[in-house]
Amino acid sequence: MEMTRRERMMRPGPKRILTLDGGGIRGVVALEILSKIESMLGQRYGREGSFVLADYFDFVAGTSTGAIIAAGIANGFSVAKILSFYLECGATMFERASLFERFHSKYRDDAFSAKLRDVFGGDVLLGSENLQTLLMMVMRNASTDEAWCVTNNPFAKFNEDLRHPQLSLPLWKMVRASTAAPSFFPPEVVKLGEHEFVFIDGCISTYNNPAFQAFLHATAQPYGIRWPTGQQALLLVSIGAGNVPHVNRNLKRSDMNLLYDAVELTPAMILSSVHEQDMLCRLFGRCLAGPALDRELGDLVDIAAPGGRNLFTYLRYNENLTAEGLARLGLSHIAPEFVQPMDSVLHIDALAEIGREIGERQVRLDHFADFL
């Protein structure tokens, strides 16, 4: 008999967590990296063609575009199926709003919402047994001014409390809420019990990279899961969608004004939060893979954790989408300005090429050796 999700959560043995950054259409980069992981593990288990990532990972977490991918993986979709959604629906995701609507957002959401309902099922709920793994999606509740990490964890306080029936929320609607990037898409209104809340993209939080928060959710006592920690007890794999640092070595004080703040500060804060989550994971886990964080810290590979005990094994696959980062991948023919925007649907092929190259250069089976 097939195990239920709760039985899988509580069975003894090592646990594996997969997390996915936000990044709009740059989610294609993450998907190509995941394709490499899925193919590699499928070969290792002798199940090429039938192996999916839900067969390996016990908990999948994502923010924004990462929430789309995480929900697909938790549903048992192959990476190829999720990637085909992006390739077929990229233009739909970024369908321009009318001139009047652009006062509120750059793009419409009705066609995109319809696609999400079609892919995930209009009547599939967050608590559905269709979901084969634990799932966490990050969004910001603008009504209460706080980040919400919405999960199907049956032990979470607001899932056990019938007055806050989060498990009865439509899955597609929560995915849509996590992807409601301000100025790009309209907010998503969700009714929970007797209250209506307005949600926007989880990138407007400290969890555009949800890796360390996923670790906390899986292990900290208040969340109820309480998986054991240790570098052989817990694997955390974090997948980026390409970092986009806006380097301007010619910046002058006079260049910084209200327009500069409106354009630059939100992306800068998002990038800082991605870096912080990654750094925390590398410091408190045993990092086996990841590009350099900066010139001071380096990559922190195999550095002992503060206190001397690594709490998990950590893998980070990502790259900067700058001229230097693309050169490291041997992709200097790709112009950074074509692949940096989160709505760069005209350059999906280039994004896919970047993801494939990251997968080939960074992903190795021996990274997963203790968890096979």
C-alpha positions as CSV (number, residue, x, y, z in Angstrom):
1,M,0.0,0.0,0.0
2,E,1.3,3.5,-0.9
3,M,2.3,5.7,2.0
4,T,0.2,8.7,2.9
5,R,2.0,12.1,3.0
6,R,1.8,12.1,6.8
7,E,3.3,8.6,7.0
8,R,6.1,9.7,4.7
9,M,6.7,12.8,6.8
10,M,7.1,10.7,10.0
11,R,9.0,7.7,8.7
12,P,12.5,7.3,10.1
13,G,15.6,8.0,8.1
14,P,17.2,11.0,6.4
15,K,15.0,13.8,5.0
16,R,15.4,15.8,1.9
17,I,14.3,19.4,1.3
18,L,14.2,21.3,-2.0
19,T,13.8,25.0,-2.2
20,L,13.3,27.4,-5.2
21,D,13.9,31.1,-5.5
22,G,11.6,33.6,-7.1
23,G,12.5,35.3,-10.4
24,G,9.6,35.4,-12.8
25,I,10.2,33.8,-16.2
26,R,13.8,33.1,-15.0
27,G,12.2,30.1,-13.3
28,V,13.3,28.4,-16.6
29,V,16.9,28.6,-15.3
30,A,15.9,26.7,-12.2
31,L,13.9,24.2,-14.2
32,E,16.8,23.3,-16.4
33,I,19.0,22.8,-13.3
34,L,16.2,20.6,-11.8
35,S,16.1,18.6,-15.1
36,K,19.7,17.7,-14.6
37,I,19.0,16.6,-11.0
38,E,16.0,14.6,-12.0
39,S,17.8,12.8,-14.9
40,M,20.9,12.1,-12.7
41,L,18.9,10.6,-9.9
42,G,16.7,8.7,-12.3
43,Q,19.7,7.1,-13.7
44,R,21.1,6.3,-10.3
45,Y,17.9,4.5,-9.3
46,G,17.5,2.8,-12.6
47,R,14.2,4.6,-13.3
48,E,15.0,6.8,-16.3
49,G,11.8,8.2,-17.8
50,S,9.6,7.3,-14.7
51,F,11.5,9.0,-11.9
52,V,10.2,12.4,-10.6
53,L,11.6,14.7,-7.9
54,A,8.6,13.9,-5.6
55,D,10.0,10.4,-5.4
56,Y,13.2,11.8,-3.8
57,F,12.3,15.0,-1.9
58,D,10.1,15.0,1.2
59,F,9.5,18.8,1.4
60,V,9.4,21.3,-1.5
61,A,9.3,25.1,-0.9
62,G,9.1,28.0,-3.3
63,T,8.5,31.7,-3.6
64,S,6.8,33.4,-6.6
65,T,7.9,31.5,-9.7
66,G,9.4,29.0,-7.3
67,A,6.0,28.4,-5.9
68,I,4.7,27.3,-9.3
69,I,7.6,24.9,-9.6
70,A,7.3,23.7,-6.0
71,A,3.5,23.0,-6.4
72,G,4.2,21.1,-9.6
73,I,6.8,18.9,-8.0
74,A,4.7,18.3,-5.0
75,N,1.9,17.1,-7.4
76,G,4.3,14.5,-8.8
77,F,4.8,16.4,-12.1
78,S,8.0,15.7,-14.1
79,V,10.3,18.6,-14.6
80,A,9.5,18.3,-18.3
81,K,5.8,18.9,-17.7
82,I,6.5,22.0,-15.6
83,L,8.9,23.3,-18.1
84,S,6.4,22.8,-20.9
85,F,4.0,25.0,-18.9
86,Y,6.5,27.8,-18.9
87,L,7.4,27.4,-22.6
88,E,3.7,27.2,-23.7
89,C,2.4,29.8,-21.2
90,G,5.2,32.3,-20.9
91,A,3.4,34.9,-23.0
92,T,0.2,34.3,-21.1
93,M,2.0,34.9,-17.8
94,F,3.0,38.3,-19.1
95,E,0.0,39.4,-21.1
96,R,0.0,43.2,-21.1
97,A,-2.9,45.0,-19.4
98,S,-4.9,47.7,-21.1
99,L,-3.8,51.4,-20.7
100,F,-6.4,51.9,-18.0
101,E,-5.4,48.7,-16.1
102,R,-1.7,49.7,-16.2
103,F,-2.5,52.2,-13.5
104,H,-2.7,49.2,-11.2
105,S,-0.4,46.6,-12.9
106,K,1.7,46.1,-16.0
107,Y,0.2,42.7,-16.8
108,R,-3.2,41.1,-16.7
109,D,-3.9,38.0,-14.5
110,D,-7.1,36.5,-15.8
111,A,-5.5,34.2,-18.5
112,F,-2.7,33.3,-16.2
113,S,-5.1,32.4,-13.4
114,A,-7.1,30.3,-15.8
115,K,-3.9,28.4,-16.7
116,L,-3.1,27.8,-13.1
117,R,-6.6,26.4,-12.5
118,D,-6.2,24.2,-15.5
119,V,-2.8,22.8,-14.5
120,F,-3.4,22.3,-10.8
121,G,-7.2,21.7,-10.8
122,G,-9.8,24.2,-9.8
123,D,-11.0,22.0,-7.0
124,V,-7.6,20.8,-5.6
125,L,-7.1,22.1,-2.2
126,L,-3.9,22.8,-0.3
127,G,-4.6,19.9,2.0
128,S,-5.3,17.5,-0.9
129,E,-3.7,14.0,-0.8
130,N,-2.8,14.7,-4.5
131,L,0.2,16.5,-3.1
132,Q,2.9,13.8,-2.5
133,T,5.3,15.9,-0.5
134,L,5.2,18.6,2.1
135,L,4.7,22.0,0.3
136,M,5.5,25.5,1.4
137,M,4.7,28.6,-0.6
138,V,5.8,32.1,0.5
139,M,3.6,35.2,0.0
140,R,3.1,38.5,1.7
141,N,-0.3,39.2,3.4
142,A,-0.6,42.9,2.6
143,S,-3.6,43.2,4.8
144,T,-1.7,42.1,8.0
145,D,1.7,43.4,6.8
146,E,3.5,40.1,7.3
147,A,5.1,37.3,5.3
148,W,3.0,34.1,5.2
149,C,4.7,30.7,4.7
150,V,1.6,28.7,3.7
151,T,2.0,25.0,4.0
152,N,0.1,21.7,3.9
153,N,1.9,20.6,7.1
154,P,-0.8,18.9,9.2
155,F,0.9,19.8,12.4
156,A,1.1,23.6,11.8
157,K,-1.0,25.6,14.2
158,F,-3.2,27.2,11.6
159,N,-3.8,23.9,9.9
160,E,-4.9,22.1,13.1
161,D,-7.1,25.1,14.1
162,L,-10.5,24.7,12.4
163,R,-11.1,28.4,12.7
164,H,-8.2,29.0,10.3
165,P,-8.9,26.4,7.6
166,Q,-5.8,27.0,5.4
167,L,-5.8,23.4,4.2
168,S,-9.2,24.1,2.5
169,L,-7.8,26.9,0.3
170,P,-7.5,26.2,-3.4
171,L,-4.0,25.3,-4.3
172,W,-4.0,27.3,-7.6
173,K,-5.1,30.4,-5.8
174,M,-2.3,30.2,-3.3
175,V,0.2,29.7,-6.1
176,R,-1.3,32.8,-7.8
177,A,-1.0,34.8,-4.5
178,S,2.7,33.9,-4.2
179,T,3.3,35.2,-7.8
180,A,1.5,38.5,-7.5
181,A,4.6,40.7,-8.0
182,P,3.8,44.4,-7.2
183,S,3.5,46.6,-10.3
184,F,3.7,43.5,-12.5
185,F,0.4,41.7,-11.5
186,P,-2.7,42.6,-9.5
187,P,-2.9,41.3,-5.9
188,E,-4.8,38.1,-5.1
189,V,-7.7,38.3,-2.7
190,V,-8.2,35.2,-0.6
191,K,-11.1,34.5,1.8
192,L,-10.0,32.6,4.9
193,G,-12.8,31.9,7.3
194,E,-14.8,35.1,7.7
195,H,-12.0,37.4,6.6
196,E,-10.6,38.5,3.2
197,F,-6.9,39.1,2.8
198,V,-5.0,40.8,0.0
199,F,-1.8,38.9,-0.9
200,I,1.2,39.9,-3.0
201,D,4.3,38.2,-4.2
202,G,6.5,36.5,-1.5
203,C,9.5,38.3,-3.0
204,I,8.4,41.3,-0.9
205,S,9.7,39.5,2.2
206,T,13.0,38.2,3.4
207,Y,12.2,34.8,1.8
208,N,12.5,35.3,-2.0
209,N,15.0,32.5,-1.3
210,P,13.1,30.4,1.2
211,A,15.9,27.9,2.0
212,F,16.7,28.7,5.6
213,Q,13.0,29.3,6.4
214,A,12.2,25.8,5.0
215,F,14.9,24.4,7.3
216,L,13.4,26.1,10.3
217,H,9.9,24.9,9.4
218,A,11.1,21.4,9.1
219,T,12.9,21.4,12.4
220,A,11.8,24.1,14.9
221,Q,9.4,22.9,17.6
222,P,6.5,25.4,17.0
223,Y,5.9,24.0,13.5
224,G,5.4,20.5,14.7
225,I,7.4,18.5,12.2
226,R,10.6,18.4,14.2
227,W,12.8,16.4,11.8
228,P,16.2,15.5,13.3
229,T,19.2,17.7,12.4
230,G,22.7,16.8,11.4
231,Q,24.7,16.6,8.1
232,Q,23.7,13.0,7.5
233,A,20.1,13.4,8.7
234,L,18.9,16.3,6.6
235,L,19.7,17.4,3.0
236,L,18.8,20.9,1.8
237,V,19.0,21.7,-1.9
238,S,18.5,25.3,-2.9
239,I,18.0,26.3,-6.6
240,G,18.3,29.9,-7.8
241,A,16.8,31.5,-10.8
242,G,19.9,33.6,-11.5
243,N,20.9,36.5,-9.4
244,V,20.7,40.0,-10.9
245,P,23.0,42.4,-9.0
246,H,22.8,45.9,-10.5
247,V,26.4,47.0,-10.4
248,N,27.0,50.6,-11.3
249,R,30.6,51.6,-10.6
250,N,30.0,55.1,-12.1
251,L,27.1,55.9,-9.8
252,K,27.1,59.5,-8.5
253,R,25.3,60.9,-5.5
254,S,23.3,63.2,-7.8
255,D,22.0,60.1,-9.6
256,M,20.1,58.9,-6.5
257,N,16.7,60.5,-6.4
258,L,13.0,59.4,-6.0
259,L,13.0,57.7,-9.4
260,Y,16.2,55.9,-8.6
261,D,14.7,54.7,-5.3
262,A,11.5,53.5,-7.0
263,V,13.4,51.5,-9.6
264,E,16.4,50.2,-7.7
265,L,15.6,49.7,-4.0
266,T,13.1,46.8,-4.2
267,P,15.3,44.7,-6.4
268,A,18.3,45.5,-4.1
269,M,16.4,44.4,-1.0
270,I,15.3,41.2,-2.7
271,L,18.8,40.4,-3.7
272,S,20.0,41.1,-0.2
273,S,17.5,38.7,1.3
274,V,18.4,36.0,-1.2
275,H,22.1,36.4,-0.2
276,E,21.2,36.3,3.5
277,Q,19.3,33.1,3.3
278,D,22.0,31.5,1.2
279,M,24.7,32.6,3.7
280,L,22.8,31.3,6.7
281,C,22.5,27.9,5.0
282,R,26.2,27.8,4.2
283,L,27.2,28.7,7.7
284,F,24.9,26.4,9.6
285,G,24.9,23.5,7.2
286,R,27.8,21.6,5.6
287,C,28.0,23.3,2.2
288,L,29.1,21.0,-0.5
289,A,28.3,23.1,-3.5
290,G,27.7,26.8,-4.4
291,P,29.3,29.7,-6.2
292,A,31.2,32.2,-4.2
293,L,29.0,34.5,-2.1
294,D,31.6,37.4,-2.2
295,R,35.3,38.0,-2.0
296,E,35.4,38.0,1.8
297,L,33.4,34.8,2.5
298,G,34.2,32.8,-0.6
299,D,31.9,29.8,-1.2
300,L,32.1,28.5,2.5
301,V,32.3,24.9,1.1
302,D,33.2,22.5,4.0
303,I,33.5,25.3,6.6
304,A,32.6,24.2,10.1
305,A,29.4,25.7,11.5
306,P,29.4,28.2,14.4
307,G,29.6,25.9,17.5
308,G,31.1,23.1,15.4
309,R,28.0,21.1,14.5
310,N,26.6,21.3,11.0
311,L,22.8,21.1,11.1
312,F,22.3,19.8,7.6
313,T,24.0,19.1,4.3
314,Y,23.5,22.0,1.9
315,L,23.7,22.4,-1.9
316,R,23.2,25.7,-3.7
317,Y,23.0,25.8,-7.5
318,N,22.9,29.3,-9.1
319,E,24.9,31.9,-10.9
320,N,24.9,35.7,-11.4
321,L,23.3,36.8,-14.7
322,T,26.1,39.4,-15.2
323,A,28.7,39.5,-17.9
324,E,31.1,37.9,-15.5
325,G,28.7,35.2,-14.4
326,L,27.8,34.3,-18.0
327,A,31.5,34.2,-18.9
328,R,32.1,31.7,-16.1
329,L,29.5,29.5,-17.8
330,G,31.1,29.9,-21.2
331,L,28.0,31.9,-22.4
332,S,29.5,35.3,-23.2
333,H,27.4,35.3,-26.4
334,I,24.3,35.9,-24.2
335,A,23.7,39.6,-23.4
336,P,23.0,40.1,-19.7
337,E,20.3,42.7,-20.4
338,F,18.3,40.1,-22.3
339,V,18.1,37.5,-19.5
340,Q,18.0,39.7,-16.3
341,P,14.4,41.0,-16.4
342,M,11.8,38.8,-14.7
343,D,9.5,39.2,-17.7
344,S,12.0,38.4,-20.5
345,V,9.7,36.0,-22.3
346,L,11.4,36.7,-25.7
347,H,14.6,35.1,-24.4
348,I,13.4,31.9,-22.8
349,D,15.8,29.9,-25.0
350,A,18.8,31.8,-23.6
351,L,17.5,31.3,-20.0
352,A,17.1,27.6,-20.7
353,E,20.7,27.5,-22.1
354,I,22.0,29.1,-18.9
355,G,20.1,26.6,-16.7
356,R,21.5,23.7,-18.7
357,E,25.0,25.0,-18.4
358,I,24.7,25.6,-14.6
359,G,23.4,22.0,-14.3
360,E,26.3,20.5,-16.3
361,R,29.0,22.5,-14.5
362,Q,27.7,22.5,-10.9
363,V,25.5,19.5,-10.3
364,R,27.3,16.2,-9.3
365,L,26.0,12.9,-8.1
366,D,28.6,12.8,-5.3
367,H,26.9,15.9,-3.7
368,F,24.0,13.6,-2.9
369,A,26.1,10.6,-1.8
370,D,24.9,10.4,1.8
371,F,21.2,10.6,0.7
372,L,21.0,8.0,-2.0
